Amino acid sequence: MIAHAGNTSLMKPAVAISAIVIAVLATVVIEETRIKKLQDEITGLRALPPRVPDKAPPLVVEPAEGEDPVEPAIEPEVEPTAPPPVPGLRTVPENYPAPEEDRIREIALSPYSHLHYALNLTNRERAYFEDLMASRRLEKQQLAGQWIDALPEDRLSIGQSMEDIDSMTQDRIRTFLGNEDDFETYVAYDLMQPERELLSQIAPVMDQPVETAEGVTEPGVVLELEKELKLIEAMHRARKAAGGIDWNSLQGMKAMAEPDALERFKEEWTKTGEILATEIGTFLDETEARRFLAAREQVMATQVETLETAIEAVQ
């Protein structure tokens, strides 16, 4: 796996970083409050007893003159039935503990937090899901280290083990989510993880003030969440259209072992940028689009530097 290297030329002042941290924590508190309210409402609805239809009043038949009164028939008591299972309930081990407050805050900053909300996961379910993803990440990182140090003839079996981990994790996620629609939502979200990681590097650069050619200081640009989500999707489509790969994957590691790895990366990066330039104007304004493309080019220097180190280790 490629470890994202830091770039001191792109780092922000400590005051700005503190402001970002405060803003993130405030967002977490707001989101947790909103989620807690929704969860309380859902819990309350689940606790309601099933509705039993009101009994119709007994039919009273007036006897004809001279006949004895007719006693109304006594209807048997209807036992209330249990409510049907709520669609989308997740499968979590019975002994899996509820997360502490610190863990809930940590999970709220996860790259998969938006998926948590989309799938309406409880805090306990979110924690279990994150544990599954962390297990996959750790096991693949360990195997990636072995793959880099291994002889070419031994890399095939190690690579197969990494693919097996992906398959096993997908099976666990499918079982956990409990329905195919939610599983497909997860798969689609997971495929765009490379773009989320890249945007997490580009966004801080966009947020920095810049001086124009006319000597005017232009303030930083912060995208709204809706635009960020559209940008991630556009970045993913552009990479696939350009024939690009995920360089933080087994496929990327295999590509690094090839003699033309760096040239391939630069070619993919350029093609992807050209495609993006024609698409992002549909949802970003002119300033946002310009600053995004400029920040993307600045981040490329860090990407190339990191890739060169990784290529040297792999080859």
MARVEXMAR-286304 format. One line per field, with one value per residue (C-alpha): residue number from 1; x, y, z. Coordinates in nm, 4 decimals, m for minus. Layout:
N
dogu	(NUM;...) $
xx	(X;...) $
yy	(Y;...) $
zz	(Z;...) $
This chain:
315
dogu	(1;2;3;4;5;6;7;8;9;10;11;12;13;14;15;16;17;18;19;20;21;22;23;24;25;26;27;28;29;30;31;32;33;34;35;36;37;38;39;40;41;42;43;44;45;46;47;48;49;50;51;52;53;54;55;56;57;58;59;60;61;62;63;64;65;66;67;68;69;70;71;72;73;74;75;76;77;78;79;80;81;82;83;84;85;86;87;88;89;90;91;92;93;94;95;96;97;98;99;100;101;102;103;104;105;106;107;108;109;110;111;112;113;114;115;116;117;118;119;120;121;122;123;124;125;126;127;128;129;130;131;132;133;134;135;136;137;138;139;140;141;142;143;144;145;146;147;148;149;150;151;152;153;154;155;156;157;158;159;160;161;162;163;164;165;166;167;168;169;170;171;172;173;174;175;176;177;178;179;180;181;182;183;184;185;186;187;188;189;190;191;192;193;194;195;196;197;198;199;200;201;202;203;204;205;206;207;208;209;210;211;212;213;214;215;216;217;218;219;220;221;222;223;224;225;226;227;228;229;230;231;232;233;234;235;236;237;238;239;240;241;242;243;244;245;246;247;248;249;250;251;252;253;254;255;256;257;258;259;260;261;262;263;264;265;266;267;268;269;270;271;272;273;274;275;276;277;278;279;280;281;282;283;284;285;286;287;288;289;290;291;292;293;294;295;296;297;298;299;300;301;302;303;304;305;306;307;308;309;310;311;312;313;314;315) $
xx	(0.0000;0.1125;0.1505;0.0517;0.3583;0.3305;0.4277;0.5407;0.4933;0.1212;0.0771;m0.1434;m0.0586;m0.1361;m0.4158;m0.5885;m0.5525;m0.7058;m0.9979;m1.0521;m1.0452;m1.2999;m1.5245;m1.5023;m1.5843;m1.8795;m2.0062;m1.9682;m2.1731;m2.4479;m2.4568;m2.4548;m2.7425;m2.9417;m2.8677;m2.9496;m3.2866;m3.3635;m3.2524;m3.4724;m3.7703;m3.7014;m3.6546;m3.9832;m4.1661;m4.0205;m4.1352;m4.4992;m4.7272;m4.8938;m5.2246;m5.5202;m5.8367;m6.1205;m6.3857;m6.7179;m7.0070;m7.1983;m7.5006;m7.8157;m8.1186;m8.4508;m8.6681;m9.0090;m9.3070;m9.3413;m8.9863;m8.7039;m8.4226;m8.1231;m7.7901;m7.5133;m7.2371;m6.9173;m6.6206;m6.2912;m6.0130;m5.7646;m5.4040;m5.1936;m4.9300;m4.5702;m4.4847;m4.3060;m3.9280;m3.8097;m3.6558;m3.2820;m3.1967;m2.8279;m2.6565;m2.4148;m2.2703;m2.4751;m2.1708;m2.0508;m2.0453;m2.2042;m1.9346;m1.8219;m1.8654;m1.5009;m1.5409;m1.8608;m1.6762;m1.3917;m1.6324;m1.8010;m1.4751;m1.4464;m1.4220;m1.7318;m1.9396;m2.1667;m2.2339;m2.3288;m2.5941;m2.7167;m2.7720;m2.9213;m2.6836;m2.6997;m2.3865;m2.3282;m2.3713;m2.1408;m1.8712;m1.9009;m1.8848;m1.5725;m1.4105;m1.4712;m1.3114;m1.0187;m0.9530;m0.9432;m0.7096;m0.4673;m0.4475;m0.3891;m0.1230;0.0642;0.0424;0.1472;0.4678;0.5319;0.4558;0.7106;0.9845;0.8993;1.0630;0.8627;0.7664;0.6268;0.4197;0.1437;0.0338;0.0573;m0.1534;m0.4110;m0.4252;m0.4999;m0.7830;m0.9155;m0.9299;m1.1377;m1.3784;m1.4072;m1.4743;m1.7442;m1.9128;m1.9043;m2.0458;m2.3232;m2.4178;m2.4024;m2.6202;m2.8784;m3.0080;m2.8657;m2.9687;m2.7708;m2.4781;m2.4719;m2.4783;m2.1717;m1.9888;m2.0505;m1.9336;m1.6213;m1.5169;m1.4889;m1.2614;m0.9499;m1.1245;m1.2213;m0.8617;m0.7387;m0.9964;m0.8949;m0.5519;m0.6817;m0.9408;m0.6905;m0.4938;m0.8108;m0.8837;m0.5619;m0.5697;m0.3793;m0.2364;m0.3453;m0.1231;m0.2681;m0.1450;m0.4937;m0.5297;m0.8089;m0.9682;m0.9696;m1.2488;m1.4475;m1.6945;m2.0399;m2.1003;m2.3339;m2.0692;m1.8008;m2.0115;m2.0720;m1.7011;m1.6047;m1.8405;m1.7042;m1.3447;m1.4280;m1.5988;m1.3074;m1.0486;m1.2372;m1.2918;m0.9175;m0.8357;m0.6816;m0.6254;m0.6256;m0.2554;m0.3233;m0.4382;m0.2873;m0.3381;m0.1408;0.1386;0.1658;0.1795;0.4632;0.6709;0.6620;0.9434;0.7018;0.5073;0.5786;0.5020;0.1758;0.0740;0.1441;m0.0463;m0.3483;m0.3357;m0.3285;m0.6126;m0.8249;m0.7697;m0.8690;m1.1950;m1.2666;m1.2128;m1.5020;m1.7423;m1.6994;m1.8384;m2.1861;m2.1890;m1.8921;m1.8796;m1.5905;m1.3775;m1.4358;m1.3491;m1.0341;m0.9136;m0.9846;m0.7839;m0.4969;m0.4905;m0.5026;m0.1879;m0.0111;m0.1001;0.0364;0.3911;0.3380;0.1773;0.4735;0.7267;0.5480;0.5072;0.8756;0.9649;0.7126;0.8379;1.1938;1.0816;0.8760;1.1297) $
yy	(0.0000;0.3564;0.5548;0.9156;1.1262;1.4692;1.7853;2.0699;2.3222;2.2473;2.2446;2.5085;2.7309;2.5877;2.8431;2.7335;2.3665;2.4355;2.6093;2.3078;2.0698;2.2807;2.2950;1.9161;1.8495;2.0872;1.9047;1.5724;1.6978;1.8233;1.4978;1.2842;1.4877;1.4445;1.0727;1.0226;1.1891;0.9674;0.6574;0.7481;0.7873;0.4515;0.2797;0.4272;0.3050;m0.0429;m0.0552;0.0195;m0.2835;m0.4118;m0.2496;m0.4796;m0.3818;m0.2664;m0.5305;m0.4681;m0.4386;m0.7640;m0.8023;m0.7873;m0.9505;m0.8321;m1.1396;m1.1653;m1.1284;m1.4352;m1.5661;m1.5868;m1.3306;m1.4472;m1.4252;m1.2690;m1.5054;m1.4718;m1.4150;m1.5802;m1.3522;m1.2764;m1.3145;m1.0175;m1.1200;m1.0041;m0.7237;m0.8308;m0.7898;m0.4434;m0.4502;m0.3873;m0.5141;m0.5982;m0.9128;m0.8264;m1.0881;m1.1012;m1.0439;m0.7432;m0.4466;m0.1065;0.1534;0.4128;0.7837;0.8244;0.5448;0.7011;1.0279;0.8409;0.6554;0.9834;1.0871;0.7614;0.7738;0.5535;0.7855;0.8939;0.5284;0.4739;0.7439;0.6240;0.2746;0.4118;0.2097;0.2306;0.3217;m0.0446;m0.1447;0.1351;0.0183;m0.3425;m0.2354;m0.0276;m0.3262;m0.5364;m0.2705;m0.2214;m0.5954;m0.6001;m0.3022;m0.4428;m0.7893;m0.6473;m0.4077;m0.6966;m0.9004;m0.5981;m0.5771;m0.9461;m0.9002;m0.6187;m0.8257;m1.1466;m1.2905;m1.2504;m1.6193;m1.5928;m1.2811;m1.4708;m1.6651;m1.3564;m1.1618;m1.4401;m1.4181;m1.0444;m1.1168;m1.3843;m1.1251;m0.8976;m1.1822;m1.2840;m0.9250;m0.8879;m1.2050;m1.0705;m0.7342;m0.9035;m1.1161;m0.8159;m0.5891;m0.8566;m0.7509;m0.7247;m0.3640;m0.2334;m0.4540;m0.3058;0.0419;m0.0537;m0.1960;0.1203;0.3374;0.1299;0.1506;0.5305;0.5191;0.6144;0.9357;1.0201;0.9768;1.1967;1.4687;1.4679;1.5833;1.8305;2.0036;2.1566;2.3038;2.4589;2.6075;2.8132;3.1779;3.2389;3.5493;3.6143;3.7455;4.0905;4.0768;4.0244;3.7730;3.5316;3.3589;2.9828;2.7725;2.5254;2.3055;2.2259;1.8623;1.8076;1.9374;1.7222;1.4109;1.4989;1.5705;1.2310;1.0597;1.2684;1.1867;0.8161;0.8253;1.0186;0.7743;0.4755;0.6499;0.7239;0.3589;0.4493;0.2055;0.2313;0.2654;0.1770;m0.1733;m0.5058;m0.4025;m0.0864;m0.2821;m0.5086;m0.1999;m0.0568;m0.3646;m0.2743;m0.0597;0.2059;0.2486;0.6182;0.7094;0.5145;0.6973;1.0400;0.9498;0.8317;1.1440;1.3740;1.1948;1.1923;1.5657;1.6414;1.4492;1.6179;1.9644;1.9054;1.7729;1.9608;2.2838;2.1304;2.1486;2.3697;2.7408;2.8865;2.9711;2.6336;2.4431;2.6479;2.6107;2.2372;2.1734;2.3910;2.2158;1.8779;1.9671;2.0743;1.7455;1.5555;1.6500;1.4700;1.1734;1.1366;1.1657;0.8985;0.6715;0.6963;0.5727;0.2884;0.1866;0.1716;m0.0594;m0.2846;m0.3176) $
zz	(0.0000;m0.0608;0.2570;0.1955;0.2555;0.4111;0.2238;0.4452;0.1655;0.1706;0.5485;0.7083;1.0061;1.3503;1.4008;1.0812;1.1728;1.5149;1.3465;1.1223;1.4206;1.6086;1.3025;1.2571;1.6214;1.6043;1.2969;1.4782;1.7738;1.5420;1.3469;1.6629;1.8067;1.4866;1.4688;1.8383;1.7862;1.4872;1.6746;1.9735;1.7412;1.5744;1.9117;2.0308;1.7227;1.7594;2.1218;2.0369;2.0750;1.7613;1.6847;1.7470;1.5595;1.7810;1.8385;1.6745;1.9231;1.9615;1.7386;1.9458;1.7874;1.9257;1.9988;1.8388;2.0628;2.2824;2.2173;2.4680;2.4310;2.2270;2.4102;2.1993;2.0966;2.2980;2.0670;2.1677;2.2824;2.0051;2.1138;1.9952;1.7424;1.7523;1.5094;1.1925;1.1894;1.0912;0.7414;0.7360;1.0838;1.0927;1.2157;1.4967;1.7355;2.0547;2.2752;2.0748;2.3179;2.2650;2.1850;2.4388;2.3676;2.2595;2.0063;1.8714;1.8103;1.6443;1.4156;1.3192;1.1506;0.9564;0.5750;0.5815;0.8030;0.5160;0.4402;0.8052;0.7740;0.4352;0.5782;0.9028;1.1214;1.4992;1.6959;1.7787;1.4139;1.2996;1.5417;1.4238;1.0591;1.1283;1.3009;0.9900;0.7705;1.0091;1.0119;0.6312;0.6203;0.8795;0.7244;0.3756;0.5021;0.6601;0.3398;0.1327;0.3346;0.2706;m0.1004;m0.1348;0.0334;m0.1510;m0.4601;m0.7826;m0.7834;m0.4291;m0.4903;m0.6708;m0.3611;m0.1379;m0.3853;m0.3841;m0.0048;m0.0339;m0.2777;m0.0408;0.2380;0.0138;m0.0657;0.2992;0.4064;0.1417;0.2676;0.6233;0.5158;0.3164;0.6179;0.8492;0.6322;0.5741;0.2325;m0.1156;m0.1846;0.1128;0.0190;m0.3327;m0.1757;0.0284;m0.2751;m0.4793;m0.1889;m0.1274;m0.4925;m0.4618;m0.1554;m0.3603;m0.4657;m0.1065;0.0037;m0.2802;m0.2134;0.1541;0.0328;m0.2250;m0.0041;0.2448;m0.0464;m0.1907;0.1515;0.1493;0.0348;m0.2889;m0.4509;m0.8088;m1.0885;m1.0200;m0.6606;m0.5141;m0.2313;m0.3104;m0.0087;0.0289;m0.1152;0.0933;m0.0922;0.0396;0.1277;m0.1664;m0.4078;m0.2436;m0.2954;m0.6604;m0.7040;m0.5619;m0.8062;m1.0958;m0.9964;m0.9915;m1.3317;m1.4803;m1.3464;m1.4859;m1.8215;m1.8394;m1.7703;m1.4356;m1.1496;m0.7714;m0.6943;m0.3287;m0.4233;m0.5255;m0.8870;m0.8157;m0.6486;m0.9528;m1.1766;m0.9639;m1.0435;m1.4128;m1.5609;m1.6946;m1.3677;m1.3153;m1.6768;m1.6561;m1.3382;m1.4921;m1.8086;m1.6094;m1.3921;m1.6964;m1.8787;m1.5647;m1.5170;m1.8765;m1.8348;m1.5018;m1.6498;m1.8908;m1.6260;m1.2973;m1.4413;m1.4221;m1.0408;m0.9386;m1.0091;m1.2073;m0.9017;m0.7352;m1.0532;m1.1131;m0.7549;m0.7530;m1.0692;m0.9435;m0.6046;m0.7778;m0.9710;m0.6512;m0.4852;m0.7852;m0.6804;m0.3496;m0.5254;m0.7627;m0.4809;m0.2796;m0.5810;m0.6684;m0.3184;m0.3459;m0.6917;m0.5616;m0.2793;m0.5055;m0.7878) $
